[in-house]
Amino acid sequence: MGNDIGVQEIVAELPSSATLPVKRIWHRRVFFQATIVGFCAFLAPGLYNAMQSTGAGGAQTPYLVMGANAVLGVMMVITCSLGSVVANRIGLKNALIFGTTGYCIYAAALYTNNRYGTEWFVYFGAAACGITAGIFWAAEGAIMISYPVDSQRGRYLAYWLAYRNGGSIVGGIINLAFNYTGKATGKLDWRTYLVFVALQCITPFVALLLSPADKVQRSDGKAVETAERIHTLEELKEVGKILIRKDFLLVVPFFFYATFLLSYAGSFLSLYFSVRSRALASLVSALAQIAANILFGSFLDWKRFSLRQRAIIAYVFMMALFGGTWVWGTVVQHEYGLHKPALDWDDAGFGRGWALYIILQVNFALAYNYGYWLAGYMARDPAEIVRLTSTVRAVEAAGGAVASGISSTKAPLLAALGVNFGLWAVAVIPTYFVVRTVGTGKGFENEERAESDETDSAK
C-alpha cells in the first residue's frame, strides 16, 4: 500500500501532456509568419507603392491614374468593410492569398497604358486590384496585430512595414535603372512595368507558406487567440456595432486623413519634377520610411516609459511633425503654383520641393504604423482585431478614394494641400481622446492586454 502511494505521488508530480514543452519549429514561429506577410507586402503593395511613388504611377500626367485610383479606393471601401466577413468564412491565410492576386493586373494595366495608350484596362486593373487589395489589407493587419505577443507588437509592425518599404526600395532601384537619363518631365520607360508584373505574379505562392493561427508557436508559449467562426449575418451585426462605437467614431478622422496625403504628394511630384528625379524619389522615400518606422516602432515598445506615456508621446510628436510639414508645404506649393517648374536634380531650387515629397512619405509611414498599433489596443477580444483592422482600412480607402478623385481633376494643388491641412486639424483632438486611454485599463482597449503589457514592462 505504501509503495502504491509513493508511486501515485511521483506520478502526480510529473508534468501532464498538456503542460509538456512543445518543440518549436522554425516555420511555425511568429518571426517566420511576419516574414511571410512581409514578403507579400514587399511584392504586392510594396511594388505598387514604388510605382505610385514615381508620381501617379509613372504616367505622363496624373489625371487618368488618379481617376483609376479613385475607382480602386471605392472598391477597397467595400471589400475592406467586408474583410472580417471574408476572413471569418475562409480564414486569414486564404484571405491573404486571395488578396495578393489583383496587384499584378493593375501593374499590367499601367504597362499597356504607358506603351500602347490603352485607358479602359487601367480602370479595370484598378477595380480588380481594389477588390482583392481590400481583403489583403484587412488580413495582413489582423495577422500582424494578433500573431505577436503584445509587448513585441511595435517592433513586429516596424519589421513588417520594413518589407513593404523594401519593395519600394527595390522598385525605386528598378525605376532609376530604366529612367536615369530622363531629365525632362514625362512618363517612365515602359520596360519598368514588365519587371513589376513578373514579380507581383509570385506573391500568391509566397502567401501559401503562411501558417494558420492555430499552428503558430509564440515566444510566450500561448496560443494565438482566434475568433470563433460565426454566421455571416451575425458577423455583419458585430461589424455594425463597431461602426457606432465611441472610440471608433473618434479615430475616423485620423484614419481618413492617413492615406489622403498620398494623392497630393503623387500629383506634386509628377507635375513639377523630371522622370529621373521621380525615380530617385521612389528609392529615397522608401529608405526614409524604413528608418522612420524602425525608430518609431522601437519607441512604441520601449519599456522605459509606461504604455500610456508611449502612446501619448508618440502621438503628439507625430501630429506635430504632420502640422509642421503642411506649413512648409504651403510655402513651397504657393511658389510652385506661380512658376510651375520642371525640376531636375541638378537644377537650382530642386531640394526644397523634392525634400517635401520625402517628408510627406515619411508622414504616411508613421501614420500607418501608429494607426495599426492603436487599433490593436482598441480591440476588446480576438474577433475584434479583424473587424477593427477591416473597418479602419475601409476608412483609409475612403480617404484615398476622395483624395484621388480630387487629384484626377485639374483643381489647383494648393487647394488639395489645404484640404489635407484641414483634415489634419480635424483629426488631432478626437484621436487624442482615444490615445490617452491606452494602458489605463479604464478606457476603450482590452484591460487584460493593457495590464499584461505593463507587467512585461515591470520585469
Stockholm file with secondary structure:
# STOCKHOLM 1.0

chainA/1-459         MGNDIGVQEIVAELPSSATLPVKRIWHRRVFFQATIVGFCAFLAPGLYNAMQSTGAGGAQTPYLVMGANAVLGVMMVITCSLGSVVANRIGLKNALIFGTTGYCIYAAALYTNNRYGTEWFVYFGAAACGITAGIFWAAEGAIMISYPVDSQRGRYLAYWLAYRNGGSIVGGIINLAFNYTGKATGKLDWRTYLVFVALQCITPFVALLLSPADKVQRSDGKAVETAERIHTLEELKEVGKILIRKDFLLVVPFFFYATFLLSYAGSFLSLYFSVRSRALASLVSALAQIAANILFGSFLDWKRFSLRQRAIIAYVFMMALFGGTWVWGTVVQHEYGLHKPALDWDDAGFGRGWALYIILQVNFALAYNYGYWLAGYMARDPAEIVRLTSTVRAVEAAGGAVASGISSTKAPLLAALGVNFGLWAVAVIPTYFVVRTVGTGKGFENEERAESDETDSAK
#=GR chainA/1-459 SS CHHHHHHHHHHHHSCCTTTSCCCCCGGGBHHHHHHHHHHHHIIIIIHHHHHHTTTGGGCSSSHHHHHHHHHHHHHHHHHHHTHHHHHHHHHHHHHHHHHTSSHHHHHHHHHHHHHHCCCHHHHHHHHHHHHHHHHHHHHHHHHHHHSSCGGGHHHHHHHHHHHHHHHHHHHHHHHHHHHTTCCSSSCCCTHHHHHHHHHHTTHHHHHTTCCCGGGCBCTTSCCCCCCCCCCHHHHHHHHHHHHTCHHHHHHHHHHHHHTHHHHHHHHHHHHHBCHHHHHHHHHHHHHHHHHHHHHHHHHHTCTTSCHHHHHHHHHHHHHHHHHHHHHHHHHHHHHHHHHCCCBCTTSTTHHHHHHHHHHHHHHHHHHHHHHHHHHHHHCSSHHHHHHHHHHHHHHHHHHHHHHHHHHTTTCCHHHHHHHHHHHHHHHHHHHHHHHTTTTTSSSSSCHHHHHHHHHHHHC
#=GC SS_cons         CHHHHHHHHHHHHSCCTTTSCCCCCGGGBHHHHHHHHHHHHIIIIIHHHHHHTTTGGGCSSSHHHHHHHHHHHHHHHHHHHTHHHHHHHHHHHHHHHHHTSSHHHHHHHHHHHHHHCCCHHHHHHHHHHHHHHHHHHHHHHHHHHHSSCGGGHHHHHHHHHHHHHHHHHHHHHHHHHHHTTCCSSSCCCTHHHHHHHHHHTTHHHHHTTCCCGGGCBCTTSCCCCCCCCCCHHHHHHHHHHHHTCHHHHHHHHHHHHHTHHHHHHHHHHHHHBCHHHHHHHHHHHHHHHHHHHHHHHHHHTCTTSCHHHHHHHHHHHHHHHHHHHHHHHHHHHHHHHHHCCCBCTTSTTHHHHHHHHHHHHHHHHHHHHHHHHHHHHHCSSHHHHHHHHHHHHHHHHHHHHHHHHHHTTTCCHHHHHHHHHHHHHHHHHHHHHHHTTTTTSSSSSCHHHHHHHHHHHHC
//
